[in-house]
Amino acid sequence: MNYHLKYWRHYFISHSRHGTHSPFVYKLVDEVIYQKDNPDMRLNLPRDISVRGKVEEKKYLLIDRLLKAFAFDQFVVLAEKSLPSYEVLLKQQAGSYSFRKIYYIDKTNLDLDFLAIVGERDMLIVNEPHLSVEREDYWKRLKDDSRVVVTIDLYRIGLVFFRAGQRKENFLIRF
């Protein structure tokens, strides 16, 4: 199916924050994902992000808000090509003593073996999980993995959480 047709399908079957029944996801959607950006932030975006268009700007600003909301002290970038703006953003936001690792994944083919070292507080940010058939297959395998507890599919970004004590759920959220 065409990438843009898949987007519209996602748009029509996904929910807003009111369609979620998980307090964690509702709060995340309300306070981070649907939060309005500061106009100054849009003006100060890295050049390589602003040149790529509004969608890339929106993704970059969302990742910035996510990194501010989830304190982390380590990060791993798994990408096919260099992502200097995202790597700089991750380095700037990294703190200390939070015992959380953020994984930014922008690869078509990746083995799920790395999930063995992922901790309960860690988070995965999967860029463009619906871009190709291979990425969709990877996203589906990731969602089906027994270690993954919560996934949030925003179409252009996928969020994966390993929260103990919560039942396994997959959310489609409009973004």
C-alpha positions as CSV (number, residue, x, y, z in Angstrom):
1,M,0.0,0.0,0.0
2,N,1.2,3.5,-0.7
3,Y,2.9,5.3,2.2
4,H,0.4,8.3,2.0
5,L,-2.6,6.0,1.8
6,K,-1.3,4.1,4.9
7,Y,-1.0,7.5,6.7
8,W,-4.7,8.3,6.0
9,R,-5.7,4.8,7.1
10,H,-3.8,5.4,10.3
11,Y,-5.3,8.8,10.8
12,F,-8.9,7.5,10.6
13,I,-8.4,4.4,12.8
14,S,-6.2,6.1,15.4
15,H,-7.4,7.8,18.6
16,S,-6.7,11.1,20.3
17,R,-5.8,11.2,24.0
18,H,-9.4,10.6,24.9
19,G,-9.4,7.2,23.2
20,T,-6.8,5.8,25.5
21,H,-7.7,4.0,28.7
22,S,-4.1,3.9,30.1
23,P,-3.3,6.7,32.6
24,F,0.3,6.6,31.5
25,V,-0.4,7.0,27.8
26,Y,-3.1,9.6,28.4
27,K,-0.7,11.7,30.4
28,L,2.1,11.2,27.8
29,V,-0.2,12.2,25.0
30,D,-1.7,15.2,26.8
31,E,1.5,16.6,28.4
32,V,4.1,15.8,25.8
33,I,2.8,14.7,22.4
34,Y,0.0,17.2,22.0
35,Q,1.9,20.0,23.7
36,K,2.3,23.2,21.6
37,D,5.8,24.2,20.7
38,N,7.4,27.4,21.6
39,P,7.6,29.6,18.4
40,D,11.2,30.4,19.2
41,M,12.0,26.7,19.0
42,R,10.8,26.5,15.4
43,L,13.0,29.5,14.5
44,N,16.1,27.8,16.1
45,L,15.8,24.4,14.4
46,P,19.0,23.0,12.9
47,R,19.3,23.8,9.2
48,D,19.3,20.1,8.1
49,I,16.0,19.6,9.9
50,S,14.2,22.7,8.6
51,V,15.3,22.0,5.0
52,R,13.6,18.6,5.1
53,G,10.1,20.1,5.7
54,K,7.3,20.5,8.2
55,V,7.0,16.8,8.9
56,E,10.6,16.5,9.9
57,E,10.4,19.7,12.0
58,K,7.3,18.3,13.8
59,K,9.2,15.0,14.5
60,Y,12.3,16.8,15.8
61,L,10.3,19.0,18.1
62,L,8.4,15.9,19.4
63,I,11.6,14.1,20.1
64,D,12.9,17.2,21.9
65,R,9.8,17.2,24.2
66,L,10.1,13.5,24.8
67,L,13.7,13.8,25.8
68,K,12.8,16.6,28.3
69,A,9.9,14.6,29.7
70,F,11.9,11.4,30.2
71,A,15.2,12.0,32.0
72,F,17.9,9.8,30.7
73,D,21.7,9.5,31.1
74,Q,22.6,7.3,28.2
75,F,21.5,7.0,24.6
76,V,22.2,4.8,21.6
77,V,21.7,5.8,18.0
78,L,21.1,2.8,15.7
79,A,20.9,4.4,12.2
80,E,21.9,3.5,8.6
81,K,23.2,7.0,8.0
82,S,24.6,9.8,10.2
83,L,22.0,11.9,12.1
84,P,24.0,14.8,13.4
85,S,21.1,16.9,14.5
86,Y,19.5,14.1,16.5
87,E,22.8,13.1,18.0
88,V,23.4,16.6,19.2
89,L,19.9,16.8,20.6
90,L,20.4,13.6,22.5
91,K,23.8,14.8,23.9
92,Q,22.3,18.1,25.0
93,Q,19.4,16.5,26.8
94,A,21.3,13.7,28.5
95,G,21.6,14.1,32.3
96,S,22.9,11.9,35.0
97,Y,21.7,9.4,37.6
98,S,18.3,8.8,35.9
99,F,19.2,5.1,35.0
100,R,17.3,5.3,31.7
101,K,18.7,4.7,28.3
102,I,17.0,6.0,25.1
103,Y,17.4,4.1,21.9
104,Y,16.9,6.1,18.7
105,I,16.3,3.6,15.8
106,D,16.4,4.6,12.2
107,K,17.3,1.3,10.5
108,T,15.5,-0.9,8.0
109,N,16.9,-4.3,9.2
110,L,17.7,-4.7,12.8
111,D,17.8,-7.8,14.9
112,L,15.8,-7.9,18.1
113,D,18.7,-9.4,20.1
114,F,19.6,-6.0,21.6
115,L,16.3,-6.1,23.6
116,A,18.0,-8.6,26.0
117,I,20.0,-5.7,27.4
118,V,17.2,-3.2,27.5
119,G,16.0,-2.2,31.0
120,E,12.6,-1.7,32.4
121,R,12.9,2.1,32.4
122,D,14.4,2.4,28.9
123,M,12.6,3.7,25.9
124,L,12.9,3.1,22.1
125,I,12.1,5.8,19.6
126,V,11.6,4.2,16.1
127,N,11.8,6.6,13.2
128,E,9.3,6.0,10.3
129,P,8.1,2.5,11.3
130,H,5.8,2.5,8.2
131,L,8.2,3.8,5.6
132,S,8.8,0.4,3.9
133,V,7.6,-3.2,4.1
134,E,10.8,-4.2,5.9
135,R,10.3,-1.5,8.6
136,E,6.7,-2.4,9.1
137,D,7.7,-6.0,9.5
138,Y,10.3,-4.9,12.1
139,W,7.7,-2.7,13.9
140,K,5.3,-5.7,14.0
141,R,8.0,-8.0,15.4
142,L,8.9,-5.4,18.0
143,K,5.3,-5.0,19.1
144,D,4.8,-8.7,19.3
145,D,8.0,-9.3,21.4
146,S,7.1,-10.5,25.0
147,R,9.6,-8.0,26.6
148,V,7.8,-5.0,25.1
149,V,4.9,-3.7,27.2
150,V,3.6,-0.5,25.7
151,T,3.9,0.7,22.1
152,I,2.6,4.0,20.8
153,D,2.3,4.3,17.0
154,L,2.2,7.9,15.9
155,Y,2.7,6.7,12.3
156,R,5.9,8.7,11.6
157,I,7.4,7.8,15.0
158,G,6.9,4.7,17.1
159,L,7.5,4.7,20.9
160,V,8.3,1.6,22.8
161,F,8.2,1.2,26.6
162,F,9.2,-1.7,28.9
163,R,7.1,-0.8,31.9
164,A,6.8,-3.6,34.5
165,G,3.4,-3.8,36.2
166,Q,1.4,-2.7,33.2
167,R,-0.4,-5.0,30.8
168,K,0.7,-5.3,27.2
169,E,-1.0,-2.7,25.0
170,N,-0.5,-1.2,21.5
171,F,-1.9,2.3,20.9
172,L,-2.5,4.1,17.6
173,I,-2.4,7.8,18.4
174,R,-3.2,10.6,16.0
175,F,-0.2,13.0,15.6
